[in-house]
């Protein structure tokens, strides 16, 4: 399990925000204080013509990269949310099509689909918080597949509905697999390495400005650190869409009427 997963799975949203934001802000303040003690102010004034443009360039490049990562993470989160809605719709359609089959097949399929829906809502959604699938839900899905394999359509109409059912079941299973994968997938370590190095470099270069008032520069440095770290926190939350403060709910499944 990666550090990103450990933080998201083991901490509450407030705890995650505190861990991601407060220590770096404190470190940036301590670092600025030590830097100002070690480096004379006159040196900072002499190097301002070099450090100013360089800081602007680095800040722009890093800001663009950070925005790119954030946008990609948000798009992935939105795709997962859309897939959950689509998965619920295919389950609803699958249940509706069962009415075209005779008893007792119809009753058996409807019972299995209702049990499956309840298991997704009550069991699997809790497992998704830790990036896992529910063994009970997996077993029920297997039973649903076996039930359709045993189904023998007796006329052309039933064959058409059977074909539609298999298409719905296949698509629903594919969307479910994507949901399970998305629950535990995070940013590649190399991206986090670049993000962290860029953050340290950007915050570190801000020390080179020769503000006469130490506390003014300290406040600006803390704000810069806080904004970057809060963005990191949001990225972590969006990376795991079924955990934390941005959890995708099971409401789409709960709204399915299975009477």
C-alpha positions as CSV (number, residue, x, y, z in Angstrom):
1,X,0.0,0.0,0.0
2,X,1.4,3.4,-1.0
3,X,1.7,6.4,1.4
4,X,-1.1,8.1,-0.4
5,X,-3.4,5.1,0.1
6,X,-2.4,4.8,3.8
7,X,-3.2,8.5,4.5
8,X,-6.5,8.4,2.7
9,X,-7.7,5.0,4.1
10,X,-6.6,5.5,7.7
11,X,-7.4,9.2,8.3
12,X,-10.6,11.1,8.5
13,X,-11.0,14.1,6.1
14,X,-10.2,16.6,8.8
15,X,-7.2,14.6,10.0
16,X,-5.9,14.3,6.4
17,X,-6.3,18.0,5.9
18,X,-4.4,18.7,9.1
19,X,-1.6,16.2,8.3
20,X,-1.2,17.6,4.7
21,X,-1.3,21.3,5.6
22,X,-0.2,22.1,9.1
23,X,3.2,20.4,9.3
24,X,4.4,21.8,5.9
25,X,3.2,25.3,6.9
26,X,5.1,25.1,10.2
27,X,8.2,23.7,8.4
28,X,8.1,26.6,5.9
29,X,8.0,29.1,8.7
30,X,10.9,27.5,10.5
31,X,12.9,27.2,7.3
32,X,12.3,30.9,6.5
33,X,13.5,31.8,10.0
34,X,16.7,29.8,9.8
35,X,17.4,31.0,6.3
36,X,17.1,34.6,7.3
37,X,19.4,34.0,10.3
38,X,22.0,32.4,8.0
39,X,21.9,34.6,4.9
40,X,22.5,38.4,5.2
41,X,19.8,40.7,3.9
42,X,22.2,42.6,1.7
43,X,23.0,39.3,-0.2
44,X,19.3,38.9,-1.0
45,X,19.2,42.5,-2.3
46,X,22.2,41.9,-4.6
47,X,20.7,38.7,-6.0
48,X,17.1,40.0,-6.5
49,X,17.6,40.7,-10.2
50,X,18.4,37.0,-10.8
51,X,16.0,35.3,-8.3
52,X,13.0,37.4,-9.1
53,X,12.6,36.3,-12.8
54,X,13.7,32.8,-12.0
55,X,11.0,32.5,-9.2
56,X,8.4,33.8,-11.6
57,X,9.3,31.3,-14.3
58,X,9.5,28.4,-11.9
59,X,6.2,29.4,-10.2
60,X,4.5,29.5,-13.6
61,X,5.8,26.2,-14.8
62,X,5.0,24.5,-11.5
63,X,1.5,26.1,-11.3
64,X,0.7,24.8,-14.8
65,X,1.9,21.3,-13.9
66,X,-0.1,21.3,-10.6
67,X,-3.2,22.5,-12.5
68,X,-2.7,19.8,-15.0
69,X,-2.5,17.1,-12.4
70,X,-5.5,18.5,-10.5
71,X,-7.6,18.7,-13.7
72,X,-6.7,15.1,-14.7
73,X,-7.6,13.9,-11.2
74,X,-10.9,15.7,-11.3
75,X,-11.7,14.3,-14.7
76,X,-11.0,10.8,-13.5
77,X,-13.2,11.4,-10.4
78,X,-16.1,12.7,-12.7
79,X,-15.7,9.6,-14.9
80,X,-16.0,7.3,-11.9
81,X,-19.1,9.1,-10.7
82,X,-20.6,8.8,-14.2
83,X,-19.7,5.1,-14.4
84,X,-21.5,4.5,-11.1
85,X,-24.7,6.1,-12.4
86,X,-24.4,4.1,-15.6
87,X,-23.8,0.8,-13.7
88,X,-27.0,1.4,-11.6
89,X,-29.0,2.1,-14.8
90,X,-27.9,-1.1,-16.4
91,X,-28.9,-3.0,-13.2
92,X,-32.3,-1.3,-13.3
93,X,-32.7,-2.3,-17.0
94,X,-31.6,-5.8,-16.3
95,X,-34.2,-6.1,-13.6
96,X,-36.9,-4.6,-15.9
97,X,-36.1,-7.1,-18.7
98,X,-36.7,-10.1,-16.3
99,X,-40.4,-9.4,-16.5
100,X,-40.3,-10.8,-20.0
101,X,-39.4,-14.3,-18.8
102,X,-41.8,-16.8,-17.4
103,X,-42.0,-18.0,-13.8
104,X,-40.2,-19.4,-11.9
105,X,-37.2,-18.0,-13.8
106,X,-38.5,-14.4,-13.5
107,X,-38.8,-14.7,-9.7
108,X,-35.4,-16.3,-9.3
109,X,-33.7,-13.6,-11.4
110,X,-35.5,-10.8,-9.6
111,X,-34.6,-12.2,-6.2
112,X,-31.0,-12.5,-7.1
113,X,-30.9,-8.9,-8.6
114,X,-32.5,-7.5,-5.5
115,X,-30.1,-9.3,-3.2
116,X,-27.2,-8.1,-5.4
117,X,-28.4,-4.5,-5.2
118,X,-28.7,-4.6,-1.4
119,X,-25.2,-6.2,-1.2
120,X,-23.7,-3.4,-3.3
121,X,-25.3,-0.8,-1.1
122,X,-24.7,-2.4,2.3
123,X,-21.6,-4.4,1.9
124,X,-19.5,-3.4,-1.1
125,X,-19.7,0.3,-0.6
126,X,-18.1,-0.2,2.9
127,X,-15.4,-2.3,1.3
128,X,-14.7,0.4,-1.4
129,X,-13.7,2.8,1.4
130,X,-10.6,0.6,1.8
131,X,-10.2,0.0,-1.9
132,X,-11.5,-3.6,-1.8
133,X,-14.4,-5.5,-3.3
134,X,-17.0,-7.4,-1.3
135,X,-16.7,-11.2,-1.5
136,X,-20.4,-11.5,-0.9
137,X,-21.2,-9.3,-3.8
138,X,-18.8,-11.2,-6.0
139,X,-20.5,-14.4,-5.1
140,X,-23.9,-13.0,-5.9
141,X,-22.7,-11.7,-9.3
142,X,-21.5,-15.2,-10.1
143,X,-24.9,-16.6,-9.1
144,X,-26.6,-14.1,-11.4
145,X,-24.4,-15.1,-14.3
146,X,-25.0,-18.8,-13.6
147,X,-28.8,-18.2,-13.5
148,X,-28.7,-16.6,-17.0
149,X,-26.5,-19.4,-18.3
150,X,-29.2,-21.9,-17.2
151,X,-31.9,-19.9,-19.0
152,X,-33.3,-21.5,-22.1
153,X,-35.4,-19.0,-24.2
154,X,-38.4,-20.8,-25.7
155,X,-39.3,-18.3,-28.5
156,X,-37.9,-15.4,-30.5
157,X,-39.2,-12.8,-28.1
158,X,-37.5,-14.4,-25.2
159,X,-34.3,-14.8,-27.2
160,X,-34.3,-11.0,-27.9
161,X,-34.8,-10.2,-24.2
162,X,-32.2,-12.8,-23.3
163,X,-29.7,-11.2,-25.6
164,X,-30.5,-7.8,-24.1
165,X,-30.0,-9.1,-20.6
166,X,-26.6,-10.6,-21.4
167,X,-25.5,-7.2,-22.9
168,X,-26.7,-5.4,-19.8
169,X,-25.1,-7.9,-17.5
170,X,-21.8,-7.8,-19.4
171,X,-21.7,-4.0,-19.4
172,X,-22.7,-3.7,-15.7
173,X,-19.9,-6.2,-14.8
174,X,-17.4,-4.1,-16.7
175,X,-18.5,-0.9,-15.0
176,X,-18.3,-2.6,-11.7
177,X,-14.7,-3.7,-12.4
178,X,-13.8,-0.2,-13.2
179,X,-15.4,1.0,-10.0
180,X,-13.3,-1.4,-8.0
181,X,-10.1,-0.4,-9.8
182,X,-10.9,3.3,-9.3
183,X,-11.5,2.8,-5.5
184,X,-7.8,2.0,-5.0
185,X,-5.9,3.8,-7.7
186,X,-3.8,6.8,-7.0
187,X,-1.2,9.0,-8.7
188,X,1.9,7.2,-9.8
189,X,4.8,7.8,-7.4
190,X,6.9,9.6,-10.0
191,X,4.1,12.3,-10.3
192,X,4.1,12.8,-6.5
193,X,7.9,13.0,-6.6
194,X,7.8,15.8,-9.2
195,X,4.9,17.6,-7.3
196,X,6.8,17.5,-4.0
197,X,10.2,18.6,-5.5
198,X,8.4,21.4,-7.3
199,X,6.7,22.5,-4.1
200,X,9.9,22.5,-2.1
201,X,11.7,24.4,-4.9
202,X,8.9,27.0,-5.2
203,X,8.6,27.6,-1.5
204,X,12.4,27.6,-1.0
205,X,12.9,30.2,-3.7
206,X,10.4,32.5,-2.0
207,X,12.9,32.8,0.8
208,X,15.2,34.8,-1.5
209,X,13.1,37.9,-1.5
210,X,14.5,40.6,0.7
211,X,11.3,41.8,2.6
212,X,12.3,44.1,5.4
213,X,9.4,42.9,7.6
214,X,10.1,39.3,8.4
215,X,6.5,38.6,9.5
216,X,5.1,39.9,6.3
217,X,7.2,37.5,4.3
218,X,6.4,34.7,6.8
219,X,2.7,35.2,6.2
220,X,3.1,35.2,2.5
221,X,5.3,32.0,2.7
222,X,2.8,30.3,4.9
223,X,-0.1,31.2,2.5
224,X,1.9,29.9,-0.5
225,X,2.6,26.6,1.4
226,X,-1.0,26.3,2.6
227,X,-2.5,26.7,-0.9
228,X,-0.1,24.1,-2.4
229,X,-0.7,21.6,0.4
230,X,-4.5,22.1,0.3
231,X,-4.3,21.3,-3.4
232,X,-2.4,18.1,-2.6
233,X,-5.1,17.2,0.0
234,X,-7.8,17.6,-2.6
235,X,-5.9,15.6,-5.1
236,X,-5.6,12.7,-2.6
237,X,-9.3,12.9,-1.8
238,X,-10.2,12.8,-5.5
239,X,-7.8,10.0,-6.2
240,X,-9.9,7.7,-3.9
241,X,-13.5,8.6,-4.9
242,X,-15.1,6.3,-2.3
243,X,-13.1,7.4,0.7
244,X,-12.9,10.7,2.6
245,X,-14.7,14.0,2.1
246,X,-15.5,13.6,-1.6
247,X,-17.1,10.1,-1.4
248,X,-19.3,9.1,-4.2
249,X,-22.5,7.8,-2.6
250,X,-24.5,4.6,-3.5
251,X,-27.7,6.7,-4.0
252,X,-27.9,5.7,-7.7
253,X,-28.4,2.1,-6.6
254,X,-30.7,3.0,-3.7
255,X,-33.1,4.7,-6.0
256,X,-33.6,1.6,-8.2
257,X,-37.2,0.4,-7.7
258,X,-37.3,-3.4,-7.6
259,X,-40.9,-4.3,-6.8
